Amino acid sequence: MVETPDTDRAEKGRKPQKGLAAMKDVRAWFIREVLPFEPVLMAYLRRNWRRREDIPDLRNDIYVSIFESALKQFPDNPRQFVISTARNLLIDRFRREHVVPIEAMADLDALESAVETADPERTLAARDELRRLQQALDELPPRTREVIVMRRVEGLSRVQIAARLGISEETISAYVTSGMRTLTELFFGESTDFRRKP
């Protein structure tokens, strides 16, 4: 049977046939609708599970659960179903281990896009702080500013920055220390002796 948009629409929400035909239907659906989301699933698992060695087993457990559910009824939105199944499985595992990392519970953006509305006063205060921070960054020497942005904003390691700029890791550390002292004084008004070597 040739797949068309009409047959795809008709398949959503329908129940598979019984027995061997059901397995064949679900297998075809799984390959076509679920496996393309494996990179999304793996990224989600890497973000939300600490032990990397568990991830292949988690993926397999998620696939089994999805397959078993599809034997009863095909979900309307395969992508959301994959992430929801992954999220539920991780929550169950966290509960069993009695450890619930806050990052995992906060990563709901893959499932829903809830926009948090901040009050105008907080928004203005945050904008003012960002403006002051940008002014303080602008006052740093260019190389120091570049290193601070790479380290503190982009999150690069000292090794990565040293390789990119062609300078030693010790020099990177000195730039970061000196830059952070300067930013502290400029931003918070604390007096620091900047001539002192880090």
Rosetta constraint file for C-alpha pairs under 8 A:
AtomPair CA 3 CA 7 HARMONIC 6.06 0.50
AtomPair CA 3 CA 8 HARMONIC 6.90 0.50
AtomPair CA 4 CA 8 HARMONIC 6.26 0.50
AtomPair CA 5 CA 9 HARMONIC 6.18 0.50
AtomPair CA 6 CA 10 HARMONIC 6.12 0.50
AtomPair CA 7 CA 11 HARMONIC 6.07 0.50
AtomPair CA 8 CA 12 HARMONIC 6.59 0.50
AtomPair CA 10 CA 14 HARMONIC 7.25 0.50
AtomPair CA 11 CA 74 HARMONIC 7.30 0.50
AtomPair CA 12 CA 74 HARMONIC 5.84 0.50
AtomPair CA 12 CA 75 HARMONIC 6.29 0.50
AtomPair CA 12 CA 76 HARMONIC 5.08 0.50
AtomPair CA 13 CA 73 HARMONIC 6.17 0.50
AtomPair CA 13 CA 74 HARMONIC 5.08 0.50
AtomPair CA 13 CA 75 HARMONIC 5.57 0.50
AtomPair CA 13 CA 76 HARMONIC 5.46 0.50
AtomPair CA 14 CA 73 HARMONIC 5.90 0.50
AtomPair CA 14 CA 74 HARMONIC 5.94 0.50
AtomPair CA 15 CA 70 HARMONIC 7.99 0.50
AtomPair CA 15 CA 71 HARMONIC 7.46 0.50
AtomPair CA 15 CA 72 HARMONIC 5.99 0.50
AtomPair CA 15 CA 73 HARMONIC 4.38 0.50
AtomPair CA 15 CA 74 HARMONIC 6.30 0.50
AtomPair CA 16 CA 22 HARMONIC 5.23 0.50
AtomPair CA 16 CA 25 HARMONIC 6.59 0.50
AtomPair CA 16 CA 26 HARMONIC 7.04 0.50
AtomPair CA 16 CA 70 HARMONIC 7.61 0.50
AtomPair CA 16 CA 71 HARMONIC 6.15 0.50
AtomPair CA 16 CA 72 HARMONIC 6.73 0.50
AtomPair CA 16 CA 73 HARMONIC 6.33 0.50
AtomPair CA 16 CA 74 HARMONIC 7.36 0.50
AtomPair CA 17 CA 21 HARMONIC 5.92 0.50
AtomPair CA 17 CA 22 HARMONIC 4.54 0.50
AtomPair CA 17 CA 25 HARMONIC 7.60 0.50
AtomPair CA 18 CA 22 HARMONIC 4.98 0.50
AtomPair CA 19 CA 23 HARMONIC 6.67 0.50
AtomPair CA 20 CA 24 HARMONIC 6.34 0.50
AtomPair CA 21 CA 25 HARMONIC 6.13 0.50
AtomPair CA 22 CA 26 HARMONIC 5.99 0.50
AtomPair CA 22 CA 71 HARMONIC 6.64 0.50
AtomPair CA 23 CA 27 HARMONIC 5.89 0.50
AtomPair CA 23 CA 71 HARMONIC 7.25 0.50
AtomPair CA 24 CA 28 HARMONIC 6.20 0.50
AtomPair CA 25 CA 29 HARMONIC 6.13 0.50
AtomPair CA 26 CA 30 HARMONIC 5.84 0.50
AtomPair CA 26 CA 67 HARMONIC 6.99 0.50
AtomPair CA 26 CA 70 HARMONIC 6.32 0.50
AtomPair CA 26 CA 71 HARMONIC 6.34 0.50
AtomPair CA 27 CA 31 HARMONIC 6.21 0.50
AtomPair CA 27 CA 67 HARMONIC 7.91 0.50
AtomPair CA 28 CA 32 HARMONIC 6.15 0.50
AtomPair CA 29 CA 33 HARMONIC 5.61 0.50
AtomPair CA 29 CA 34 HARMONIC 7.44 0.50
AtomPair CA 30 CA 34 HARMONIC 4.95 0.50
AtomPair CA 30 CA 35 HARMONIC 6.47 0.50
AtomPair CA 30 CA 67 HARMONIC 7.13 0.50
AtomPair CA 31 CA 35 HARMONIC 5.32 0.50
AtomPair CA 31 CA 36 HARMONIC 7.66 0.50
AtomPair CA 32 CA 36 HARMONIC 7.10 0.50
AtomPair CA 33 CA 37 HARMONIC 7.81 0.50
AtomPair CA 33 CA 78 HARMONIC 6.29 0.50
AtomPair CA 34 CA 38 HARMONIC 7.28 0.50
AtomPair CA 34 CA 78 HARMONIC 6.28 0.50
AtomPair CA 34 CA 79 HARMONIC 7.16 0.50
AtomPair CA 34 CA 82 HARMONIC 7.20 0.50
AtomPair CA 37 CA 41 HARMONIC 6.19 0.50
AtomPair CA 37 CA 79 HARMONIC 6.59 0.50
AtomPair CA 37 CA 82 HARMONIC 7.76 0.50
AtomPair CA 38 CA 42 HARMONIC 5.97 0.50
AtomPair CA 39 CA 43 HARMONIC 6.11 0.50
AtomPair CA 40 CA 44 HARMONIC 6.18 0.50
AtomPair CA 41 CA 45 HARMONIC 6.20 0.50
AtomPair CA 41 CA 59 HARMONIC 7.76 0.50
AtomPair CA 41 CA 82 HARMONIC 7.20 0.50
AtomPair CA 41 CA 83 HARMONIC 6.60 0.50
AtomPair CA 41 CA 86 HARMONIC 7.54 0.50
AtomPair CA 42 CA 46 HARMONIC 6.08 0.50
AtomPair CA 42 CA 55 HARMONIC 7.74 0.50
AtomPair CA 42 CA 59 HARMONIC 7.48 0.50
AtomPair CA 43 CA 47 HARMONIC 6.17 0.50
AtomPair CA 44 CA 48 HARMONIC 6.22 0.50
AtomPair CA 44 CA 83 HARMONIC 7.84 0.50
AtomPair CA 45 CA 49 HARMONIC 5.64 0.50
AtomPair CA 45 CA 55 HARMONIC 6.59 0.50
AtomPair CA 45 CA 86 HARMONIC 7.70 0.50
AtomPair CA 46 CA 50 HARMONIC 7.38 0.50
AtomPair CA 46 CA 52 HARMONIC 6.95 0.50
AtomPair CA 46 CA 55 HARMONIC 7.27 0.50
AtomPair CA 47 CA 104 HARMONIC 7.58 0.50
AtomPair CA 48 CA 103 HARMONIC 6.88 0.50
AtomPair CA 48 CA 104 HARMONIC 4.83 0.50
AtomPair CA 48 CA 107 HARMONIC 7.90 0.50
AtomPair CA 49 CA 55 HARMONIC 7.53 0.50
AtomPair CA 49 CA 90 HARMONIC 7.79 0.50
AtomPair CA 49 CA 104 HARMONIC 7.62 0.50
AtomPair CA 51 CA 55 HARMONIC 7.30 0.50
AtomPair CA 54 CA 58 HARMONIC 6.16 0.50
AtomPair CA 55 CA 59 HARMONIC 6.08 0.50
AtomPair CA 56 CA 60 HARMONIC 6.28 0.50
AtomPair CA 57 CA 61 HARMONIC 6.19 0.50
AtomPair CA 58 CA 62 HARMONIC 6.16 0.50
AtomPair CA 59 CA 63 HARMONIC 6.19 0.50
AtomPair CA 59 CA 86 HARMONIC 7.96 0.50
AtomPair CA 60 CA 64 HARMONIC 6.20 0.50
AtomPair CA 61 CA 65 HARMONIC 6.24 0.50
AtomPair CA 62 CA 66 HARMONIC 6.16 0.50
AtomPair CA 62 CA 82 HARMONIC 7.72 0.50
AtomPair CA 62 CA 85 HARMONIC 6.38 0.50
AtomPair CA 62 CA 86 HARMONIC 5.92 0.50
AtomPair CA 62 CA 89 HARMONIC 7.11 0.50
AtomPair CA 63 CA 67 HARMONIC 6.02 0.50
AtomPair CA 64 CA 68 HARMONIC 6.11 0.50
AtomPair CA 65 CA 69 HARMONIC 6.18 0.50
AtomPair CA 65 CA 85 HARMONIC 7.48 0.50
AtomPair CA 66 CA 70 HARMONIC 6.10 0.50
AtomPair CA 66 CA 81 HARMONIC 7.90 0.50
AtomPair CA 66 CA 82 HARMONIC 7.16 0.50
AtomPair CA 66 CA 85 HARMONIC 7.14 0.50
AtomPair CA 67 CA 71 HARMONIC 6.36 0.50
AtomPair CA 68 CA 72 HARMONIC 7.09 0.50
AtomPair CA 69 CA 73 HARMONIC 6.37 0.50
AtomPair CA 69 CA 74 HARMONIC 7.44 0.50
AtomPair CA 70 CA 74 HARMONIC 4.70 0.50
AtomPair CA 70 CA 75 HARMONIC 6.96 0.50
AtomPair CA 75 CA 81 HARMONIC 6.80 0.50
AtomPair CA 77 CA 81 HARMONIC 6.09 0.50
AtomPair CA 78 CA 82 HARMONIC 6.07 0.50
AtomPair CA 79 CA 83 HARMONIC 6.47 0.50
AtomPair CA 80 CA 84 HARMONIC 5.91 0.50
AtomPair CA 80 CA 111 HARMONIC 6.35 0.50
AtomPair CA 81 CA 85 HARMONIC 5.93 0.50
AtomPair CA 82 CA 86 HARMONIC 6.19 0.50
AtomPair CA 83 CA 87 HARMONIC 6.00 0.50
AtomPair CA 83 CA 110 HARMONIC 7.12 0.50
AtomPair CA 83 CA 111 HARMONIC 6.79 0.50
AtomPair CA 84 CA 88 HARMONIC 6.10 0.50
AtomPair CA 84 CA 111 HARMONIC 6.93 0.50
AtomPair CA 85 CA 89 HARMONIC 6.14 0.50
AtomPair CA 86 CA 90 HARMONIC 6.17 0.50
AtomPair CA 87 CA 91 HARMONIC 6.17 0.50
AtomPair CA 88 CA 92 HARMONIC 6.24 0.50
AtomPair CA 89 CA 93 HARMONIC 6.26 0.50
AtomPair CA 90 CA 94 HARMONIC 6.03 0.50
AtomPair CA 91 CA 95 HARMONIC 6.13 0.50
AtomPair CA 91 CA 100 HARMONIC 7.87 0.50
AtomPair CA 92 CA 96 HARMONIC 6.25 0.50
AtomPair CA 93 CA 97 HARMONIC 6.25 0.50
AtomPair CA 94 CA 98 HARMONIC 5.84 0.50
AtomPair CA 94 CA 99 HARMONIC 5.27 0.50
AtomPair CA 94 CA 100 HARMONIC 5.42 0.50
AtomPair CA 95 CA 99 HARMONIC 6.49 0.50
AtomPair CA 95 CA 100 HARMONIC 7.07 0.50
AtomPair CA 100 CA 104 HARMONIC 7.43 0.50
AtomPair CA 100 CA 105 HARMONIC 7.52 0.50
AtomPair CA 101 CA 105 HARMONIC 6.92 0.50
AtomPair CA 102 CA 106 HARMONIC 6.07 0.50
AtomPair CA 103 CA 107 HARMONIC 6.19 0.50
AtomPair CA 108 CA 112 HARMONIC 6.05 0.50
AtomPair CA 108 CA 113 HARMONIC 7.76 0.50
AtomPair CA 109 CA 113 HARMONIC 5.46 0.50
AtomPair CA 109 CA 114 HARMONIC 7.55 0.50
AtomPair CA 118 CA 122 HARMONIC 6.54 0.50
AtomPair CA 118 CA 123 HARMONIC 6.44 0.50
AtomPair CA 119 CA 123 HARMONIC 6.42 0.50
AtomPair CA 120 CA 124 HARMONIC 6.13 0.50
AtomPair CA 121 CA 125 HARMONIC 6.22 0.50
AtomPair CA 122 CA 126 HARMONIC 6.07 0.50
AtomPair CA 123 CA 127 HARMONIC 6.18 0.50
AtomPair CA 124 CA 128 HARMONIC 6.10 0.50
AtomPair CA 125 CA 129 HARMONIC 6.23 0.50
AtomPair CA 126 CA 130 HARMONIC 6.23 0.50
AtomPair CA 127 CA 131 HARMONIC 6.12 0.50
AtomPair CA 128 CA 132 HARMONIC 6.18 0.50
AtomPair CA 129 CA 133 HARMONIC 6.06 0.50
AtomPair CA 130 CA 134 HARMONIC 6.09 0.50
AtomPair CA 131 CA 135 HARMONIC 6.23 0.50
AtomPair CA 132 CA 136 HARMONIC 6.20 0.50
AtomPair CA 132 CA 187 HARMONIC 6.79 0.50
AtomPair CA 133 CA 137 HARMONIC 6.12 0.50
AtomPair CA 133 CA 183 HARMONIC 7.98 0.50
AtomPair CA 133 CA 187 HARMONIC 6.47 0.50
AtomPair CA 134 CA 138 HARMONIC 6.10 0.50
AtomPair CA 135 CA 139 HARMONIC 6.51 0.50
AtomPair CA 136 CA 140 HARMONIC 6.93 0.50
AtomPair CA 136 CA 183 HARMONIC 5.99 0.50
AtomPair CA 136 CA 186 HARMONIC 5.75 0.50
AtomPair CA 136 CA 187 HARMONIC 6.28 0.50
AtomPair CA 137 CA 145 HARMONIC 6.20 0.50
AtomPair CA 137 CA 183 HARMONIC 6.95 0.50
AtomPair CA 138 CA 145 HARMONIC 7.48 0.50
AtomPair CA 140 CA 144 HARMONIC 6.28 0.50
AtomPair CA 140 CA 145 HARMONIC 5.53 0.50
AtomPair CA 140 CA 179 HARMONIC 7.00 0.50
AtomPair CA 140 CA 182 HARMONIC 7.50 0.50
AtomPair CA 140 CA 183 HARMONIC 7.88 0.50
AtomPair CA 141 CA 145 HARMONIC 6.07 0.50
AtomPair CA 142 CA 146 HARMONIC 6.11 0.50
AtomPair CA 143 CA 147 HARMONIC 6.26 0.50
AtomPair CA 144 CA 148 HARMONIC 6.12 0.50
AtomPair CA 144 CA 175 HARMONIC 5.39 0.50
AtomPair CA 144 CA 176 HARMONIC 7.09 0.50
AtomPair CA 144 CA 178 HARMONIC 7.92 0.50
AtomPair CA 144 CA 179 HARMONIC 5.90 0.50
AtomPair CA 145 CA 149 HARMONIC 6.11 0.50
AtomPair CA 145 CA 179 HARMONIC 7.14 0.50
AtomPair CA 146 CA 150 HARMONIC 6.22 0.50
AtomPair CA 147 CA 151 HARMONIC 6.02 0.50
AtomPair CA 147 CA 161 HARMONIC 7.24 0.50
AtomPair CA 147 CA 172 HARMONIC 6.94 0.50
AtomPair CA 147 CA 175 HARMONIC 6.72 0.50
AtomPair CA 147 CA 176 HARMONIC 6.70 0.50
AtomPair CA 148 CA 152 HARMONIC 5.63 0.50
AtomPair CA 148 CA 153 HARMONIC 7.36 0.50
AtomPair CA 148 CA 175 HARMONIC 7.55 0.50
AtomPair CA 148 CA 176 HARMONIC 5.83 0.50
AtomPair CA 148 CA 179 HARMONIC 6.71 0.50
AtomPair CA 148 CA 180 HARMONIC 7.73 0.50
AtomPair CA 149 CA 153 HARMONIC 4.90 0.50
AtomPair CA 149 CA 154 HARMONIC 6.33 0.50
AtomPair CA 150 CA 154 HARMONIC 4.88 0.50
AtomPair CA 150 CA 155 HARMONIC 6.26 0.50
AtomPair CA 150 CA 156 HARMONIC 5.71 0.50
AtomPair CA 150 CA 161 HARMONIC 6.92 0.50
AtomPair CA 151 CA 155 HARMONIC 4.94 0.50
AtomPair CA 151 CA 156 HARMONIC 5.00 0.50
AtomPair CA 151 CA 157 HARMONIC 6.41 0.50
AtomPair CA 151 CA 158 HARMONIC 7.24 0.50
AtomPair CA 151 CA 161 HARMONIC 7.51 0.50
AtomPair CA 151 CA 176 HARMONIC 7.80 0.50
AtomPair CA 152 CA 156 HARMONIC 7.63 0.50
AtomPair CA 156 CA 160 HARMONIC 6.00 0.50
AtomPair CA 156 CA 161 HARMONIC 6.40 0.50
AtomPair CA 157 CA 161 HARMONIC 6.26 0.50
AtomPair CA 158 CA 162 HARMONIC 5.94 0.50
AtomPair CA 158 CA 169 HARMONIC 5.72 0.50
AtomPair CA 158 CA 172 HARMONIC 6.30 0.50
AtomPair CA 158 CA 173 HARMONIC 7.35 0.50
AtomPair CA 159 CA 163 HARMONIC 6.16 0.50
AtomPair CA 159 CA 169 HARMONIC 6.21 0.50
AtomPair CA 160 CA 164 HARMONIC 6.13 0.50
AtomPair CA 161 CA 165 HARMONIC 6.01 0.50
AtomPair CA 161 CA 169 HARMONIC 7.98 0.50
AtomPair CA 161 CA 172 HARMONIC 7.37 0.50
AtomPair CA 162 CA 166 HARMONIC 5.45 0.50
AtomPair CA 162 CA 167 HARMONIC 4.96 0.50
AtomPair CA 162 CA 168 HARMONIC 5.50 0.50
AtomPair CA 162 CA 169 HARMONIC 5.58 0.50
AtomPair CA 162 CA 172 HARMONIC 6.62 0.50
AtomPair CA 163 CA 167 HARMONIC 6.96 0.50
AtomPair CA 167 CA 171 HARMONIC 6.62 0.50
AtomPair CA 167 CA 172 HARMONIC 7.35 0.50
AtomPair CA 168 CA 172 HARMONIC 6.47 0.50
AtomPair CA 169 CA 173 HARMONIC 6.24 0.50
AtomPair CA 170 CA 174 HARMONIC 6.24 0.50
AtomPair CA 171 CA 175 HARMONIC 6.20 0.50
AtomPair CA 172 CA 176 HARMONIC 6.19 0.50
AtomPair CA 173 CA 177 HARMONIC 6.09 0.50
AtomPair CA 174 CA 178 HARMONIC 6.00 0.50
AtomPair CA 174 CA 197 HARMONIC 7.99 0.50
AtomPair CA 174 CA 198 HARMONIC 5.88 0.50
AtomPair CA 175 CA 179 HARMONIC 5.74 0.50
AtomPair CA 176 CA 180 HARMONIC 5.91 0.50
AtomPair CA 177 CA 181 HARMONIC 6.24 0.50
AtomPair CA 177 CA 198 HARMONIC 6.24 0.50
AtomPair CA 178 CA 182 HARMONIC 6.26 0.50
AtomPair CA 178 CA 194 HARMONIC 6.81 0.50
AtomPair CA 178 CA 198 HARMONIC 6.66 0.50
AtomPair CA 179 CA 183 HARMONIC 6.08 0.50
AtomPair CA 180 CA 184 HARMONIC 5.97 0.50
AtomPair CA 181 CA 185 HARMONIC 6.42 0.50
AtomPair CA 181 CA 192 HARMONIC 6.80 0.50
AtomPair CA 181 CA 194 HARMONIC 7.01 0.50
AtomPair CA 182 CA 186 HARMONIC 6.13 0.50
AtomPair CA 182 CA 192 HARMONIC 7.68 0.50
AtomPair CA 182 CA 194 HARMONIC 6.92 0.50
AtomPair CA 183 CA 187 HARMONIC 5.66 0.50
AtomPair CA 183 CA 188 HARMONIC 7.95 0.50
AtomPair CA 184 CA 188 HARMONIC 5.52 0.50
AtomPair CA 184 CA 189 HARMONIC 6.99 0.50
AtomPair CA 184 CA 190 HARMONIC 6.50 0.50
AtomPair CA 185 CA 189 HARMONIC 4.52 0.50
AtomPair CA 185 CA 190 HARMONIC 4.49 0.50
AtomPair CA 185 CA 191 HARMONIC 5.69 0.50
AtomPair CA 185 CA 192 HARMONIC 6.57 0.50
AtomPair CA 186 CA 190 HARMONIC 7.59 0.50
